[in-house]
Structures are given as C-alpha cells and as structure tokens.
Amino acid sequence: MSETDAAWIETALTSARPQAVGALLRYFRDLDTAEEAFQNASLRALKTWPQNGPPRDPAAWLIMVGRNVAIDEVRRSRKQQPLPEDDQAISDLDDAEGALAERLDGSHYRDDILRLMFICCHPELPATQQIALALRIVSGLTVKQIARAFLVSEAAMEQRITRAKARIADADVPFEAPGAIERSERLAGVAAMIYLIFNEGYSASGDTAAIRKPLCEEAIRLARLLLRLFQSEPEIMGLTALLLLQHARSEARFAPDGSLILLEDQDRSRWSRNMIAEGLALIDKAMRHRRTGPYQIQAAIAALHARAATPEETDWAQIDLLYGALELAQPSPVVTLNRAVAASKVRGPEAALAMIEPLAPKLANYFHFYGVRGAFLMQLGRNDEARVAFDRAIALANTSAEAAHIRMHIDRLIRDSQPKEKGKGENKGNKGAKAR
C-alpha cells in the first residue's frame, strides 16, 4: 500500500470512527464488542480499499462490515454456520447496502455519537479515566499515544482504560434514544469532557507543550464534530469558540527556553489569525441566540483579548463585567480570582487584593492564588508579604514553567531590595521608577 493510500485511508477511518463505533455500540450494547468490530472492519478496509477505491460512504461501509464480522464471530463461538467471508458481498459498491445502512443508522446518527461520548464521560468515572477512554474509543488514539501525552507508562495507561471499561460495563447505561432533557444533560457532560481534554493539553509546561499539544487539537476536532451534530446549540458554539481562541495563542505562549510568556507579553503576530477568525464568528453567532451560558461568557472574554491589537487596547472594564456574569452563572473561587486580575486593571491592585483575600481558605493549595496575590502585593510595594506569597506559589507549582515564572518575580524583588550604588545615574527625580 502506497503512502498516499495510507494517508487517505487513515483520514477516512478517523473521520468515520465516532459514527461507526457509536452505531456498533447500539447494535451490540457492549463497548469491547463495538470497538473490536470496528477494528476488524478497519483491517478489511486496509486490505480492500486500495484495490477497490474509496467507498461512497466510509462510515456505512465500516458499520456493515463490522456488524457482519461481529455476528460471524458470535456464530462461530456458538458453533453455528459462519457467514461467508466474502469482502465483495459486503462491499459498499452495492447501492442496496448504502440504503440499508441509511435505514439502520440515519435516524440514530446524532444519538449514537452522543451516547458514545456520554459513555466515555460517565459520572462514575474519574476525570483522568474519562479523558483516556474518550481518546481511545472516540478518537482512536493508541494506548502508546495516550500514555505519551499523559507522561505515564503504556502499562499504566492500559490499566487505566481497562478499569474505565469495567466500570462502564457495570453502569447499565440506557441505549434507548434519550428524551429532550436527558439529551441536554448528556450534551453538557460531553462538552465538559471535551473541555477537560483541551485543558490537559493547554496546561502543559514548556518542556511538555509539544507532546501534549495534540490533546488540544483533538479536543477542537471533537468540539467541531459535536457542533456539526447540534448546530443550533449556542453553548457548543461557545465551547468551540473558546477552544479555538485559546489555542490560537499556542505558538506565542512559551519562550525558546520553555519559560512561560504572559498574555500581555506575547508576540501577537504569532497568534493564529485563522483560528481567531473562526472563533470570533462562532461566538458572535452564539450570542445572537440570547441563551448565554458559561462557555459563551468565557469565549467572549477570550474574544476581547483576541480583538486587542496591543495589550493596552484590551477592554478590561468589559472583561471585568463578563467575569461578573460568569460568577453568577458558574460561581467559583477561581472565577473570582480571575475577575480580580481584570479588576486590578480597572480599579487598581488594592481593590483587587480585597477581592481575593476571602478566597484564601478555599484556595489554600492553589498555585495561581499565591502568584496573583504576590503580584498585587508587589504592585502595592508590600515586598516582604509578596515574597512570602511567591515562595508559597513555588511550593505549589505544577510545572517547571510555572515555577520559573514565579522565580522571575522573586529575582525582581531581590534586585529592588538591594541598595543602589552611587553614580549609576539614579537621583531623587527618578528614584523608585520601574520599567514596565
């Protein structure tokens, strides 16, 4: 098989996977059986597609072949007459097969994929298992690829996925078409899972950002898939816009040495204008529905940053108001902490510090709380208190990039606290002036 054949077949299999596995799951009501049926169908595709050419509908072909092969295996296990092993007999080139696949699956397409995604983010599963299972079952990533992204061994990841499948098997997930309320609940759960996948990649440090970047890209692909299925859902538009606007900055977030570059210091010419344009169009469309939700608000905040040509042009007053709306829609001490950053730009560090002081008990082990608190204290000239906050932040740093960023602030505090030598161009007229 040529490289060209391999490339288009891989693309076709990846695109068809959610629909095919979702339909096979509905048929057999067992995740392992559905996944194995799809794998067997994929192997036949690798054998027959280069010879026969691409099928008219790859998903329909895979569904029919996977279903027939799985039934064949069941009959074999029961020592019944096996089905004929004739690839041509189940080729999609017969018009009747396409009609049959449409009759079997057309009306279930959305619910099949939604059910498949929902099973992967079942509430009984921890977040790490939800993400791993979705990447394996829905996205089709290999265990090796997932393990590499999570920086764990293949054996550990295999065990994590196996445990997740076992819990799903015991969860008694309903396979009937969901009603409007249940569909809405499932959609919200799936959106949250996709956001988790994105954050796993986005929160990587400079030395692991390249390894985990594919997680962000896969989350965007899944969000777009969900948006194609539910085109009138403003929160799915908001989610997709949020991921695009955040990921648009990926090339500017880290310095060559792996250190973190803050938003206000990033080279905005390196932001992806295509992603930004797509994200802005989606959030504008979502807002016209007048059914605002948390993802739309977060996307609107990201849009204000994206629209600012320079840091000075950022509309911090509007960002402050949007965070206030997010506090009402999704109360959280982390949301309040983020709002305080915007408030510091509008009302100053003293007002912002007053906002976050009550959060200390709830965010006692949160790196960003102490980083933000230290920054506010430093702006107020309370350097000793700032040093204590920064020391605590370093102790709680999750990545080397986070720790390096805080050390930069500490180094600045140390420099500012040292007495200036005479004759270095400093006088009373500029004493205390600092570069911005």
C-alpha positions in Angstrom: 0.0 0.0 0.0 1.4 3.4 -1.0 1.9 6.3 1.4 -0.9 8.2 -0.5 -3.3 5.3 0.1 -2.3 5.0 3.7 -2.9 8.7 4.3 -6.4 8.9 2.8 -7.5 5.7 4.5 -6.3 6.9 7.9 -8.2 10.1 7.4 -11.3 8.3 6.4 -11.1 5.9 9.3 -10.6 8.6 11.8 -13.5 10.7 10.5 -15.9 7.7 10.4 -14.9 6.2 13.7 -17.3 8.0 16.1 -20.3 7.3 13.9 -19.3 3.7 13.2 -18.4 2.8 16.8 -21.5 4.5 18.0 -23.7 2.5 15.7 -22.0 -0.7 16.6 -22.3 0.0 20.3 -26.1 0.4 19.8 -26.2 -2.9 18.0 -24.2 -4.9 20.5 -24.6 -2.9 23.7 -21.0 -3.7 24.7 -18.1 -1.4 24.3 -15.4 -4.0 23.8 -17.5 -5.8 21.1 -18.2 -2.5 19.3 -14.5 -1.5 19.4 -13.3 -4.9 18.2 -15.9 -4.9 15.4 -14.7 -1.5 14.2 -11.0 -2.7 14.4 -11.9 -5.7 12.3 -13.7 -3.6 9.8 -10.7 -1.2 9.6 -8.4 -4.1 8.9 -10.6 -5.2 6.0 -10.6 -1.6 4.8 -6.8 -1.5 4.7 -7.0 -4.6 2.5 -9.8 -3.8 0.1 -10.0 0.0 -0.2 -6.6 0.3 -2.0 -7.8 -2.3 -4.6 -11.5 -1.2 -4.9 -11.1 2.5 -4.3 -12.7 4.6 -1.5 -16.3 3.6 -0.6 -19.1 6.1 -1.3 -19.8 6.2 2.5 -16.9 5.0 4.6 -19.0 5.1 7.8 -21.7 2.9 6.3 -19.2 0.5 4.9 -17.5 0.2 8.3 -20.8 -0.2 10.1 -22.0 -3.0 7.8 -18.6 -4.9 7.7 -18.1 -4.5 11.4 -21.6 -5.7 12.2 -21.3 -8.7 9.9 -17.9 -9.8 11.2 -19.0 -9.5 14.8 -22.1 -11.6 14.1 -19.9 -14.1 12.3 -17.7 -14.3 15.4 -20.8 -14.8 17.7 -22.0 -17.6 15.4 -18.5 -19.2 15.4 -18.4 -19.1 19.2 -21.8 -20.8 19.2 -20.6 -23.4 16.7 -23.3 -22.3 14.2 -22.8 -21.9 10.5 -20.5 -19.0 9.9 -21.2 -16.2 7.5 -19.4 -16.3 4.1 -16.1 -14.5 4.3 -16.6 -12.6 1.0 -15.5 -8.9 1.1 -17.3 -8.3 -2.2 -20.6 -9.5 -0.7 -20.4 -6.7 1.9 -18.8 -4.1 -0.4 -20.5 -0.6 -0.2 -20.4 -0.5 -4.0 -23.8 -2.2 -4.0 -26.5 0.5 -3.8 -28.6 -1.7 -1.6 -26.0 -1.7 1.1 -26.0 2.1 1.3 -29.7 2.2 1.6 -29.7 -0.4 4.3 -27.1 1.5 6.3 -29.1 4.7 5.9 -32.3 2.9 7.1 -30.4 1.4 10.1 -28.5 4.4 11.2 -29.7 7.7 9.6 -32.2 8.5 12.3 -29.8 7.5 15.1 -26.7 9.3 13.9 -26.7 12.1 16.4 -27.8 10.0 19.4 -25.2 7.2 18.5 -22.3 9.6 18.7 -23.7 11.5 21.7 -24.2 8.2 23.5 -20.7 7.0 22.7 -19.2 10.3 24.0 -21.5 10.3 27.0 -20.5 6.7 28.0 -16.8 7.9 28.0 -17.6 10.7 30.4 -19.9 8.7 32.6 -20.1 10.5 36.0 -18.9 7.4 37.8 -15.5 7.7 36.1 -12.7 10.0 37.4 -11.7 12.8 35.1 -8.4 11.1 34.1 -10.3 7.9 33.1 -12.9 9.9 31.2 -10.3 11.6 29.1 -8.3 8.4 28.5 -11.4 6.4 27.5 -12.6 9.2 25.1 -9.2 9.4 23.4 -9.1 5.7 23.0 -12.7 4.9 22.0 -13.9 8.1 20.3 -10.7 9.5 18.9 -8.9 6.1 18.2 -5.6 7.2 19.7 -3.3 4.2 20.5 -2.5 3.4 24.2 1.1 4.4 23.4 0.0 7.8 22.1 -2.3 8.5 25.1 0.4 7.3 27.6 2.9 9.7 26.0 0.5 12.6 26.3 -0.1 11.9 29.9 3.6 11.2 30.6 2.9 7.7 32.1 3.9 4.2 31.0 1.9 2.2 28.5 1.1 -0.4 31.1 -0.3 2.2 33.5 -2.5 3.7 30.7 -3.7 0.3 29.6 -4.7 -0.4 33.2 -6.5 3.0 33.4 -8.5 2.3 30.3 -9.3 -1.3 31.3 -10.6 -0.1 34.7 -12.8 2.6 33.0 -14.3 0.0 30.6 -15.1 -2.3 33.5 -16.9 0.5 35.4 -18.8 1.3 32.2 -19.9 -2.3 31.8 -21.4 -2.2 35.3 -23.0 1.2 34.9 -26.1 0.0 33.0 -26.1 2.9 30.6 -29.5 3.2 28.7 -29.4 2.6 25.0 -32.8 4.0 24.1 -33.0 7.3 22.3 -32.8 10.0 25.0 -35.6 12.5 25.6 -35.0 16.2 25.3 -34.0 16.7 28.9 -31.7 13.7 29.0 -30.1 14.7 25.7 -29.4 18.2 27.1 -27.8 16.7 30.2 -25.7 14.3 28.1 -24.6 17.2 25.9 -23.5 19.2 28.9 -21.5 16.2 30.2 -19.8 15.6 26.8 -18.9 19.3 26.5 -17.3 19.2 29.9 -15.3 16.1 29.0 -14.0 17.8 25.8 -13.0 20.9 27.8 -11.1 18.5 30.2 -9.2 17.0 27.2 -8.3 20.5 26.0 -7.1 21.7 29.4 -4.9 18.6 29.7 -3.0 19.8 26.7 -3.3 23.6 27.4 -1.9 23.3 30.9 1.3 21.6 29.8 4.6 23.3 30.6 7.2 24.5 28.1 9.1 21.2 28.2 5.9 19.1 27.5 3.8 21.5 25.5 4.8 19.9 22.2 4.0 16.4 23.4 0.6 17.4 24.8 -0.4 19.9 22.0 -2.3 17.1 20.1 -4.7 16.9 23.1 -5.8 20.5 22.3 -6.1 19.7 18.6 -8.2 16.6 19.3 -10.5 18.5 21.7 -11.1 21.0 19.0 -11.8 18.2 16.5 -14.4 16.7 18.9 -16.0 20.1 19.6 -16.4 20.7 15.9 -17.9 17.2 15.5 -20.4 18.0 18.3 -21.2 21.3 16.7 -22.0 19.6 13.3 -24.5 17.4 15.2 -26.0 20.2 17.3 -25.7 23.2 15.0 -28.3 25.4 16.9 -26.8 24.9 20.4 -25.2 28.2 21.4 -23.2 26.6 24.3 -21.5 24.2 21.9 -20.7 27.2 19.6 -19.3 28.9 22.7 -17.2 25.9 23.7 -15.7 25.5 20.2 -15.0 29.3 20.0 -13.3 29.2 23.4 -11.0 26.3 22.5 -10.1 28.0 19.1 -9.4 31.4 20.7 -7.3 29.8 23.4 -5.3 27.5 21.1 -4.8 30.4 18.7 -2.1 31.7 21.1 -0.2 28.4 21.5 2.8 29.4 19.4 3.4 32.6 21.5 2.9 31.1 25.0 6.4 29.8 25.6 9.9 31.2 25.1 12.5 29.1 23.3 13.9 28.1 26.7 10.4 26.7 27.7 9.6 29.6 30.1 6.0 30.8 30.2 5.2 34.1 28.5 2.2 36.0 30.0 -0.6 37.1 27.7 0.4 40.8 27.9 3.9 40.0 26.8 3.2 37.6 23.9 4.1 38.4 20.3 0.6 38.8 18.9 1.8 38.4 15.4 2.3 34.8 16.2 -1.3 34.2 17.1 -3.3 32.2 14.5 -5.5 34.6 12.7 -7.5 31.8 11.1 -8.4 30.3 14.4 -9.2 33.7 15.8 -11.5 34.5 12.9 -13.3 31.2 13.2 -13.7 31.6 17.0 -14.9 35.2 16.7 -17.5 34.2 14.1 -18.8 31.4 16.3 -19.1 33.5 19.5 -20.9 36.3 17.6 -23.3 33.7 16.2 -23.8 32.1 19.6 -24.6 35.4 21.3 -27.4 36.1 18.8 -29.3 33.2 20.2 -29.6 35.1 23.5 -29.2 31.9 25.6 -26.0 32.7 27.3 -24.0 30.1 29.2 -20.6 29.7 30.9 -18.7 28.6 27.7 -20.1 31.6 25.8 -19.0 34.0 28.5 -15.5 32.6 28.6 -15.3 32.7 24.9 -16.5 36.3 24.9 -13.6 37.1 27.4 -11.1 35.3 25.1 -12.5 37.3 22.1 -11.8 40.6 23.8 -8.2 39.6 24.2 -8.1 38.4 20.6 -9.5 41.6 19.3 -7.0 43.8 21.1 -4.1 44.6 18.7 -1.9 45.5 21.8 -2.2 44.8 25.5 -3.0 48.5 26.1 -6.1 48.2 23.9 -7.6 45.4 25.9 -11.1 46.3 27.2 -10.5 45.4 30.8 -13.7 47.0 32.0 -15.8 44.8 29.7 -13.8 41.7 30.8 -14.5 42.6 34.4 -18.2 42.7 33.7 -18.1 39.4 31.9 -16.3 37.8 34.8 -19.1 39.2 37.0 -21.6 37.4 34.7 -19.6 34.2 34.9 -19.6 34.4 38.7 -23.4 34.4 38.6 -23.7 31.6 36.0 -20.9 29.4 37.5 -19.9 30.6 41.0 -16.3 29.5 41.8 -13.4 31.0 43.8 -11.2 30.5 40.7 -13.6 32.7 38.6 -13.4 35.4 41.3 -9.6 35.1 41.3 -9.7 35.7 37.5 -12.1 38.6 37.9 -9.7 40.2 40.4 -7.0 40.3 37.7 -9.3 42.2 35.5 -10.4 44.4 38.4 -6.8 45.3 39.2 -6.6 46.8 35.7 -9.7 48.8 36.2 -9.8 49.7 39.9 -6.2 49.1 41.0 -4.3 46.4 43.0 -5.7 47.4 46.4 -9.3 46.8 45.3 -8.3 43.5 43.6 -6.4 42.3 46.7 -9.5 43.0 48.8 -11.5 40.8 46.4 -9.2 37.7 46.8 -8.4 37.8 50.5 -11.7 36.0 51.4 -10.7 33.2 48.9 -7.6 32.2 50.9 -9.3 29.3 52.8 -10.7 27.7 49.7 -7.6 28.3 47.5 -5.0 27.4 50.2 -3.4 24.8 47.9 -3.9 26.6 44.6 -0.7 27.8 42.8 -2.3 30.7 40.9 -3.9 32.2 44.1 -0.5 32.9 45.6 1.0 34.0 42.3 -1.8 36.6 41.8 -1.7 37.7 45.5 2.1 38.1 45.3 1.7 40.2 42.1 -0.8 42.5 43.8 1.3 42.9 46.9 4.4 43.7 44.8 2.4 46.4 42.9 1.5 47.9 46.3 5.1 47.9 47.4 4.5 45.3 50.1 7.5 43.3 49.0 8.0 41.2 52.2 4.5 39.9 52.0 4.9 39.4 48.3 8.0 37.3 48.8 6.0 35.0 51.2 3.2 34.6 48.7 5.7 33.8 45.9 7.5 31.3 48.0 4.2 29.5 48.6 3.4 29.6 44.9 6.7 27.9 44.0 6.0 25.2 46.5 2.6 24.6 44.8 3.9 24.9 41.2 2.6 22.2 38.9 5.1 22.7 36.1 8.7 23.9 35.7 7.4 26.8 33.6 5.1 28.0 36.5 8.0 27.8 39.0 10.3 29.7 36.6 7.8 32.4 36.2 7.5 33.0 40.0 11.2 32.9 40.4 11.4 35.8 37.9 9.2 37.8 40.3 11.3 36.9 43.3 14.5 37.9 41.5 12.9 41.2 40.7 12.0 41.7 44.4 15.6 40.9 45.4 17.0 43.4 42.9 14.6 46.1 44.1 15.5 45.5 47.7 19.3 45.9 47.1 20.8 49.3 47.8 21.7 51.1 44.6 25.3 52.1 44.0 26.1 55.8 43.7 27.0 57.1 40.4 24.7 54.8 38.4 22.5 57.6 37.0 19.9 57.5 39.8 18.8 60.6 41.6 15.9 61.8 43.6 14.0 62.7 40.4 13.7 59.1 39.2 14.1 57.2 42.4 11.8 54.3 42.5 10.9 54.4 38.8 10.5 50.9 37.4 10.4 49.6 33.8 7.0 48.5 32.7 
